[in-house]
């Protein structure tokens, strides 16, 4: 299996789930995800949290407060594009959705854990990581392999 097949793999049986979820990404920036804070709140599991591209962690409460004061950008109107979708089933009702988001040249890799509930889809966790180099499966010059790093105490 080639790199692109690994990073953007979707089992054919999961294609219907992918179609349901991809229209909701990027979260908070698509009408299918929600259009106001009440809808955003229903889409977020009570234990939701995320890690931003900066590495900072954000609680559900912090995100909700921010959304009340600063309405999110509409991804479609801004010309943002999502590509390279991948989807993995973590359990019968829980899925890991991954993709690349291009925000007018700012590339991030995104991962959202989605839960299917009786009330609809909810997000459990989200992470965005800035793409600093488009060289997958390589170790930057001068860097140690991630699996060889020693714990620092």
WOSULHU-V569286 format. One record per pair of residues at least 4 apart in sequence whose ideal C-beta (glycine too) atoms are under 8 Angstrom apart, sorted by sequence separation. I is the first residue (numbers start at 1). J is the second residue. If there is no record, write none. Layout:
{{I	J} {I	J}}
This chain:
{{1	5} {2	6} {3	7} {4	8} {5	9} {10	14} {14	18} {15	19} {16	20} {17	21} {18	22} {19	23} {20	24} {21	25} {26	30} {29	33} {31	35} {35	39} {36	40} {37	41} {38	42} {39	43} {40	44} {44	48} {51	55} {52	56} {58	62} {59	63} {60	64} {61	65} {62	66} {63	67} {64	68} {65	69} {66	70} {67	71} {73	77} {74	78} {76	80} {90	94} {102	106} {103	107} {116	120} {117	121} {139	143} {144	148} {145	149} {1	6} {10	15} {25	30} {28	33} {34	39} {51	56} {52	57} {58	63} {67	72} {73	78} {75	80} {89	94} {90	95} {102	107} {103	108} {116	121} {117	122} {139	144} {144	149} {24	30} {27	33} {28	34} {33	39} {34	40} {51	57} {52	58} {89	95} {90	96} {101	107} {115	121} {139	145} {23	30} {33	40} {50	57} {51	58} {73	80} {75	82} {88	95} {100	107} {101	108} {114	121} {115	122} {133	140} {139	146} {1	9} {10	18} {24	32} {25	33} {34	42} {49	57} {50	58} {87	95} {88	96} {100	108} {101	109} {114	122} {115	123} {23	32} {24	33} {34	43} {49	58} {87	96} {100	109} {101	110} {114	123} {115	124} {33	43} {49	59} {87	97} {99	109} {100	110} {113	123} {114	124} {49	60} {86	97} {87	98} {98	109} {99	110} {112	123} {113	124} {28	40} {48	60} {85	97} {86	98} {98	110} {113	125} {47	60} {50	63} {85	98} {86	99} {98	111} {112	125} {113	126} {46	60} {84	98} {85	99} {97	111} {111	125} {112	126} {45	60} {48	63} {84	99} {96	111} {97	112} {111	126} {27	43} {44	60} {83	99} {84	100} {96	112} {97	113} {110	126} {111	127} {82	99} {83	100} {96	113} {97	114} {110	127} {82	100} {95	113} {96	114} {110	128} {24	43} {44	63} {82	101} {83	102} {94	113} {95	114} {109	128} {110	129} {44	64} {81	101} {82	102} {94	114} {108	128} {109	129} {80	101} {81	102} {94	115} {95	116} {108	129} {80	102} {93	115} {94	116} {108	130} {109	131} {41	64} {80	103} {90	113} {93	116} {107	130} {108	131} {40	64} {80	104} {93	117} {106	130} {107	131} {78	103} {79	104} {78	104} {37	64} {40	67} {101	128} {107	134} {82	110} {37	67} {94	124} {37	68} {100	131} {28	63} {28	67} {29	72} {31	74} {28	72} {29	73} {30	74} {29	74} {30	75} {29	75} {30	76} {26	75} {29	78} {29	80} {26	80} {53	108} {26	82} {25	82} {22	82} {22	85} {21	87} {18	85} {18	87} {17	87} {45	115} {17	89} {25	97} {14	87} {21	95} {25	99} {48	122} {10	85} {14	89} {22	97} {26	101} {48	123} {50	125} {51	126} {53	128} {8	84} {10	86} {11	87} {21	97} {25	101} {48	124} {49	125} {50	126} {51	127} {52	128} {53	129} {7	84} {8	85} {9	86} {10	87} {22	99} {42	119} {43	120} {45	122} {47	124} {48	125} {50	127} {51	128} {53	130} {8	86} {9	87} {11	89} {17	95} {42	120} {43	121} {44	122} {45	123} {48	126} {50	128} {7	86} {9	88} {18	97} {43	122} {44	123} {45	124} {4	84} {42	122} {43	123} {14	95} {26	110} {25	110} {27	112} {25	112} {8	98} {7	98} {8	99} {21	112} {21	114} {27	123} {24	121} {27	126} {21	121} {20	121} {7	136} {3	136} {3	137}}
